[in-house]
């Protein structure tokens, strides 16, 4: 599964341990967006606008409670383009070397 990470809040000059050593924990203040999540947010943004994309984002990630932040994240994710598939990347690489 391919994911991208997006920082939820900035470090305010305070050093904090952001990784937990438990096997099922994720760094606090971050969430991972799969390509499927990004595609759903992107489609909603393009079809129904920024606010609807923010609502979609908040449905996918209930930990995001601030609407203004959700709108900002939705704009950011909507600007992402899909990652190239591994097969396409390998084919492109072999064309360049072969």
N, C-alpha and C positions, 0 to 999 in steps of 0.2 A: 504494500500500500504506500503510495506517495503522499506525503504531507508537507505542508508549509507551516511555519510558525509565525505568529504575529504577537508582538509585545502588547500587553494590555495596559501596563502603566510603566512609566519611566522610573529609574532609580533616582531618588532625590538626594544623591550624594551620600547615601547611607549604604555601606556594604552589607548585604544580606546574603545568606546562603540560599541560592535559588533552586538547587537540586536536592531532592530527598533521595536517600539511598534505598527506600522501599521499592519492591519490584513493580508496583502498580501505581506509583505516584508520578505526577507530572510537575514540572517546575511551577510554583505559584506565580500568578501574574501573566501566564501565557496559555494559549490554547492552540491546538493543531487543526488545520483546515485541510481536509482531503480534497482531491481534485473534484470529486462528486459534490461536496459541499460548496466549493468555489463555483462550480458550474451552475448549481441551483441559485446561488446568490447573484451571480452574473446575469443569469436569465431573468430573474425577478427584477433586477436593476434595470435591464434593458427594456423589459416589457411594461413594468408598472412604476418604475422610478426609485429614487433613493430611499424614501421612507418605507416603502414596501420591502425593499431589500434589507433594511435595518430590522424590520419585523421578522423576516425570514431568518436572518442571522441570529436574532434573539431566540427564535424557536429552536434553532439548531444548537445554540450555546446558551442555556438558561442562566449561566453564571454572569452573563453580561446584562447588567440591569440598567445601565445609563443609556438613554436613547441617543444622546448627542454622540457618545463614544460609538454606539452601534452604527450610527449613520456614517461616522468617519471610517470605521472598519469596513463597512459595506462598500464605500467609495473606493477604498484601497483594494479590496478583493475584486471588485468589478473591473478594476484596471489591470488585473493579472490576466495574462494570456495562458491558455492551457499549456502544460509542459509537453514536450515532444515524447512520444512513446519510445520505449527502449528499442524496439525493432526499427523504428524510423531513425533513431539516433545512430544505431549500429550500421544501418544501410548507408546513411550519409557519410559516416566515418570510413567505411570500406571503399566508397566511391572516391574519396579524397586520397586514400593511400594506394588504391589499386589502379 
